[in-house]
Amino acid sequence: MRDKGSQAALVSGPRDCSWVRPGASGLWVAPADCWIDPHDPVERALVTHGHGDHARGGHQQVFATPETLAIMALRYGAARDTVAVRYGDTVELAGGVSATFLPAGHVLGSAQILLRYAGERVIVTGDYKRRADPTCAPFVPAACDVLITEATFGLPVFIHPPIEEEIARLLETRARNPDRCVLVGAYALGKAQRLIAELRRAGYGEAIYLHGALVQMCRLYEEQGVPLGPIALVMDTTKEALKGQIVLCPPAALNDRWARRLPDPITALASGWMRVRQRARQRNVELPLVISDHADWTELTQTIAEVDPAETWITHGREDGLLRWCELQQRPARALALAGMFDEDD
Amino acid sequence: MEAFAELLDALTYTRSRNGKLALIAAYLQRTPDPDRGWALAGLTNSLDFPAVKSAVIRQLAVERVDPVLFALSRDYVGDTAETVSLLWPAPPLPGTPPTVAEAVGLLSAMTRATVYGALPALLDRLDANGRYALLKLATGAMRNGVSTRLAKIAFAQAFDVPVTDVEEYWHGQHPPYAALFDWATGRAPPPHAAGAPQFRPFMLAHPIGDTAVDLDLYAVEWKWDGIRAQIVHGDETRIYSRSGDDISHSFPELLGALDTPVVLDGELLVRGAFQGGEEGGAASFNALQQRLNRKTVSRKMLEESSAFVRLFDLLLIGDEDLRPLPWHARRARLEQFAAGLDPARFDLSAIVPATSMEALAAIRDQARDQAIEGVMLKRRDSPYLAGRPMGLWYKWKRDPLLVDCVLMYAQRGNGRRSSYYSDFTFGCWNGDPDAGAELLPVGKSYSGFTDAELKWLDHHVRTHTVNRFGPVRETDRSLVLEIAFDSIHASKRHKSGLAMRFPRIHRIRADKLPREADRIETLRALVAAEP
């Protein structure tokens, strides 16, 4: 089915001839001897954003946006040596490499990293999206020779609907069920705060109830200047008072014993995977909300076309779909097999 | 179409039977005729549009997106109709969605010549959920757990009529079931249904577990490895599966074999090469599966794997309802009745003589042949009761055989398991692994594990892949799986020369080394003696 060219590129892994290349701990910038989003403790790490599969603890020196550093400090405690790089700012690394952090639009503080060395420009997008998000700065496209793009939703079946439609379905479900609560599973960093902010944008003024695991990150967002409106803890509220309310929890708590304290909850999950019916069924979800902080197929392909790099490297997700698209567009591309990256987070 | 699409989605996301019943009932109440009738036909897989087949739909999609991208997407989503509904390019201007009745009319009118133009035009009038509903309506395979029986119960709930009446009047009615709705909503008398071959709920058995049973009070029969079936003769013969679905069309050879009004309970089996059992004559379950879910049965199939029913109960005969009688009285009537039947189509399930549980355990273990799954214990004085009453019937399956194999390949599953690597191929050594022996595949399984184990296995596959062949991943052969199976027989189809019956993953043996897995010769010694 697949043509021989792409099969070979997929299986044999990347060529070993560039100053940015995959290594044992992630993506390695050779002349500067530093790693991007390394999954093991290293000397020098450039971190695109605060999600656990990109930001880990234990590095000697961390370069990241001030917001990402604050998130990492909350999760892992203070790093030994941190260098805060604001959006648009450039830092000089060893070996003649410089790094500029550009907004990625994924979560608060998320950045693309533009690396310059010997006249070449490489952009590592990290995770990104192109849609408006009231909780973070929008993605800024920039020219480069090599674009290293994520591919979480790199198949043409993944087209995220407008978030307004999904928020409207959530509010309708709530209104139709005054004796139940709607329990929405959402990642603690990014998704939860975006959901709250979008509910506010839709005019929802009531308190939003949180699982304990979401509280600290919501506070951090507010400290960083993202208002979330009235929020309250499930722990402090009676079952009766939760009827007709919206409750947020981490996805893992959806089918957990914890949910027994809620009044007959309607289980919802906010994720790009909810586009596929059987994925929602696998998670016992009654109200799938297709809300994602990753670029969908249209955003991924339009971004490559817009940035128009000489070469596209694809990682983190369904590489083979995006690789095939590049092939059809006659764009040089290859899939990077990065260690420690799993494709199921959103 | 929007309301029907919403119903399909809600059924997909609702697990409880009562929840599904309430959804269907509410839809039937508020949807006008004839849409609700067509929807009911769609839900029960009673529609057939000869020109609109899965291959046509795939072809239409491949013309609009690249074939490789389609294949990758189909592999990920695990369902062709859903993949196409998601991939279909949005038309420049949104169209007016059709009603269900209009969609059925248009689908019926399509021919092999017109379908390539007419179906896209219809798809362009719908959004992604509407396209999904349309394609499911056109091709069946709803995958939302609605059986015909469940739909009938929902119908009864919607209009507050007895389900037995629904069963009776449903017979002989065709989509969109106008006479049925007219009757249920009080607009007309019931449709004529005298002599309708009507389904009666089955009596089912409990697993015996640790229950000690006094064999003076219980009769023992073999537990046959076929399909439980109810054969009903009235004005014609119908065959119902355990769920109450009408499977008559798959077994035409049985439809002319009765002439007395009767309701029989038995096991549907197929004759074949692998004969065994006390009575002989039954093929492997595999041969039977080939016969199921076919709208037409070829002459070759009828000759090579002809079906018969091994009878074990008689529920009704003539005007007489035998269900309140004790089992032994029904058995006597059954033996009397079966003596007059065509032995090529019907035989009797033998009574197994056993005086103690110990003796029975020995009999059960020795009966390792193709068509026997274990034994059934039936209380001699038990009436025939619907459902699973306590203490009357027990099933005692024989213990499975166990071997240690090594995981070799994995593939993503379909349906509920889409995106998970859940179909596993495993192998055994063709000699001494320390002396250069190779692993040869001996079986494939997609069951036996819990949801948590599935996640673990999926993760193992993703992190131990050494090669990809299309949708198949080859693993590094580092994981030992304990495989349980019912029997094993010689097969020319596999390189190992062996084929397992119902292999399932019994335990994940991450504690074992691959070299400690079993050898082919060990498996070969387990092959049951076959003629």
Chai-1 contact restraints between the chains, C-beta under 6 A:
chainA,res_idxA,chainB,res_idxB,connection_type,confidence,min_distance_angstrom,max_distance_angstrom,comment,restraint_id
A,M1,B,A71,contact,1.0,0.0,6.0,A-B,restraint_1
A,M1,B,G470,contact,1.0,0.0,6.0,A-B,restraint_2
A,R2,B,V68,contact,1.0,0.0,6.0,A-B,restraint_3
A,L155,B,S73,contact,1.0,0.0,6.0,A-B,restraint_4
A,L155,B,Y76,contact,1.0,0.0,6.0,A-B,restraint_5
A,P156,B,V65,contact,1.0,0.0,6.0,A-B,restraint_6
A,P156,B,L69,contact,1.0,0.0,6.0,A-B,restraint_7
A,P156,B,L87,contact,1.0,0.0,6.0,A-B,restraint_8
A,V157,B,S73,contact,1.0,0.0,6.0,A-B,restraint_9
A,V157,B,V77,contact,1.0,0.0,6.0,A-B,restraint_10
A,V157,B,L86,contact,1.0,0.0,6.0,A-B,restraint_11
A,V157,B,L87,contact,1.0,0.0,6.0,A-B,restraint_12
A,V276,B,V77,contact,1.0,0.0,6.0,A-B,restraint_13
A,R277,B,T12,contact,1.0,0.0,6.0,A-B,restraint_14
A,Q278,B,G78,contact,1.0,0.0,6.0,A-B,restraint_15
A,Q278,B,G415,contact,1.0,0.0,6.0,A-B,restraint_16
A,Q278,B,R416,contact,1.0,0.0,6.0,A-B,restraint_17
A,Q278,B,S418,contact,1.0,0.0,6.0,A-B,restraint_18
A,R281,B,R416,contact,1.0,0.0,6.0,A-B,restraint_19
A,E286,B,Y13,contact,1.0,0.0,6.0,A-B,restraint_20
A,D320,B,L72,contact,1.0,0.0,6.0,A-B,restraint_21
A,G321,B,L72,contact,1.0,0.0,6.0,A-B,restraint_22
A,R324,B,V68,contact,1.0,0.0,6.0,A-B,restraint_23
A,R324,B,L69,contact,1.0,0.0,6.0,A-B,restraint_24
A,L328,B,D66,contact,1.0,0.0,6.0,A-B,restraint_25
